[in-house]
Amino acid sequence: LPFNAPHSASSLPEDNGGKRPGVQAPEEDIAKYRDIVKDEKLARYYAAVTCMDRSIGEVFKALEEGGEAENTIVLFFSDNGGSGNGGNEPLKGAKATMWEGGLRVPFVMKWPGHLPAGGVSDEFLTSLEIVPTLLAATGTAAPEGVVLDGFDLVPVLKGEKKSPRTTMFWQRRSDKAARLGNWKWVDSAKGSGLFDLSSDLGETHDLSKEKPEILEQVKARFAEWLTEMNDAEPRGPFRDY
């Protein structure tokens, strides 16, 4: 269920000044936040989140009424880090950046009878794990000849095993990033550097000069990945991985 909220919509009509209204929400919801945040855009953003939350509640209610709540896997996560409206602290950056504020998102999974309620995991997991997880949960084989880059994350969320993921790579236009364990390398128009996420989640201390051997190792792994991706045809019309 791909919610547009709390995103603005380019399909909305422009006003007399040629501007679009931005994030939409009912007036009664916006009014709840105007005296709290003192910023109209932020009030609209918070109101849109409230509306989305209410709509998700309606989905859960429908599952309960249909008798399918115990037979349904629910996943909730964002396609990118926050744009900055709601704040990304302690993470650096926001949407469209290679900093953790642009790449790291919260993820919630509910599967009654299979996952413990209220559990929290800090394991290294990515959205690449979603398809293999759902295939495993439904007993479905992957299409023949398709290479899956992820794995079933249920045993990890249950605490039965550590995440086997040790690397992740990103490229968006000329911006690049790679993660090897807790080492994170960023090479982008908005900043670059090598960071140890285990002690510097905010990516404030560039260790490129202090750890040149680590920097070269991470960059080498990125180059290997890039070669692998370029050799993996066909993969559709998009060349930004």
N, C-alpha and C positions, 0 to 999 in steps of 0.2 A: 504494500500500500504506500505509494510514493507521495507523501505530503509535500505540497509546495511551501506551506508554512514552516518556519517563519520567514521565508524568502519573499521578496517583492516579486511582482509579476510584470513583465514587459508588455503583456496584452491589455493592461488596464488603460482606459482613456486618459489623455492628457488634459490638464486644466487650461485656463486661458493664458497662462504663462508658459505653456509648452512643457510643463513638468508632470510627471506621473505621481500618484499619491504614495507610492512606496509600499511598505508592508501594510496589508489590510487586516482589519479586525473589527468586530462590532463595537459601536460607540460605547455600549455599557461596559465592555471589557477594558477598553482604552481608559475610560474614566476611573477605573479602579487604581490605575498606576500613575495618573498625571500628578497627583499631589505627593507621590512617593519618590519619583525619579526626576521630576522637574525638567524633563526633556521629551518633547513630543515624539521624536523618532524612537526613543528608547521605550516610551510608554506603549507605542504601537507594537514594537517588537515583543515586549513582555505579554501584551494582550494576545498576540498571535500564538505565542507559546502556550498560553492558557487555553486558547481555542483548540489547538492541536491536542493538548492533554485531555480535554473534554471529549474530543472525537475518538481518541484512543480508548477512553472509558466506554464509549458506545460500542466499539468493536468488542471489547471484553464482555460487555453485557450481552451482546448478540451471541457470542460463543457460549456463554452460560445458559442462555435461554434455549439455544439449539442443542444443548447437551454435548458440545464438542470441546469444552474448555480443557478437559483432562486429556484430550486427544489432539492437541494443537501445540505446535512449537511456535513461540513468538520471539522474534528478533527485533531489536530496536537499536538503530545507530545512525549516525550522520554520514553523508558522503564526503565531508571534509570538515576541517576545524572551523571554529566560529569566525564570523566576519569581524568580530570585535565588539558588536553591539552588547553582547552579554558578558564580555570579558573572558579572556583565556588564561588568566593568571593561575598558576605560576609559569605557564608555558609562554614561550616567546613567539611572536608573530601571529598570523591569522590566516584565514582562507587565501588560497592562491600563493602561499609561500612554502618553502621547503623546511621551515622551522617546525618544531613540534606543535605549535599552535595551529599550523595549517594541515598537519598530517595526523596527529593523534586525536582520536575521538572516543567518547564513552560508548560502551556496548553492553546491552542488556539482553539476556536470553532466558526465556521461561519455558520449561518443559516438565510439567508435573509428573512425578514418579521417576524421573530420570536425573534431574538436577536438584541439588539442595537449595531450598529457598533462602534468599539473603546472603548467599555466598559471594565472596569477592576474590578476584584473581588479578595479580599483577604480572602474569606471564606474558611473554612476547607473542602476540597473536595479531593477525591481520584479516582484512576482508577476503583475502584469498582462501581462507579456511571455510567460508560459508558454503560454497557449493559442495565440497567433499563431505562436510558435516551433514547437510541435508540428504545427500545421496546415501550416506551410511545409515542415517536415521530411518529412511524409508526403504532400505534394502534394495536400492536401485544401483545398477552398474553404470559406470561412466560410459559415454559413447565410445565406440571402438576407435582407436587411434588418437583420442584426445588426451593430452598430457595435462594433469591437474597440478597446479603449483602449490596447492595447500593440502590440508589434512583434516581429519575429524577432530574437532576441538573439544568434544564432550568429555573424553577421559581427562583432559587438562582441567576443564572447569570443575570436574568432580574431585580433583585433587589426586587422581590415581597415577598421574605421570607429569613430568615436566614438559613444557612445550618443546617440540623438536625444532622449532624455527630458530635459526641463528642469524639469518640475513634478510634484508629487504632493500629494494632499490626503487628509486623514483626518477623520472625525467619528465619535465613539462617545458616544452620549447627548449630554451637554452639552460634552464634551471635544472640542477641535478642534486641528488642526495643519495646516500647509501648508509645502511646500518649493518654493522658486523658486531654481534653481541650487544654490548652497551656503548660501543664506539659509533659515533654518528658524524658523517662528513657531509658538509653542505657546500655547494658551489653555485651561487645564484647572484642575480642582479641586486638582490636586497641584502647580500652579505654572504660570507664564506667562512669556513673554519672546520676544525676537528673538535669534537666535544665528547666528554664522558658522561653519558646520561645517568649512570649509577650515582653520581655525586653532583651533577650539574644539569638537572632537568630543564632549567631555564636557558641553557645554551649561552652562558655569559662569559665563559673562560675558554678562549681558543687555544688549543694545545698543539697546533700544527708545528710550531717551532720546537716545542718540548718533546714531542713524540713523532718525529719525522718518519720513523720506521712503521708506526701504526698507520699514519696517513697514507703512505705508499701501499700498504697492505690493503686498506679499505678501497683505495682508488683502483688497485689492480683487480679486486673482486668485482667492482662496478664495471670495469672494462670487459671482464669475462662475461658478465650478465648481458651487457650491451651486445656483444658478439652473438650470444645465444639467442637473444631476441631478434636480431637482424636475420638470423638463419632460420627462424621459426615462421615460415610462411605456409599457408596464408593466415593472416590475423585481422582481416577487416580493413576498413578505410582509415583508421586512426593510427598514426605513427608515434603519438605520445603515449608512453606506456603507463 
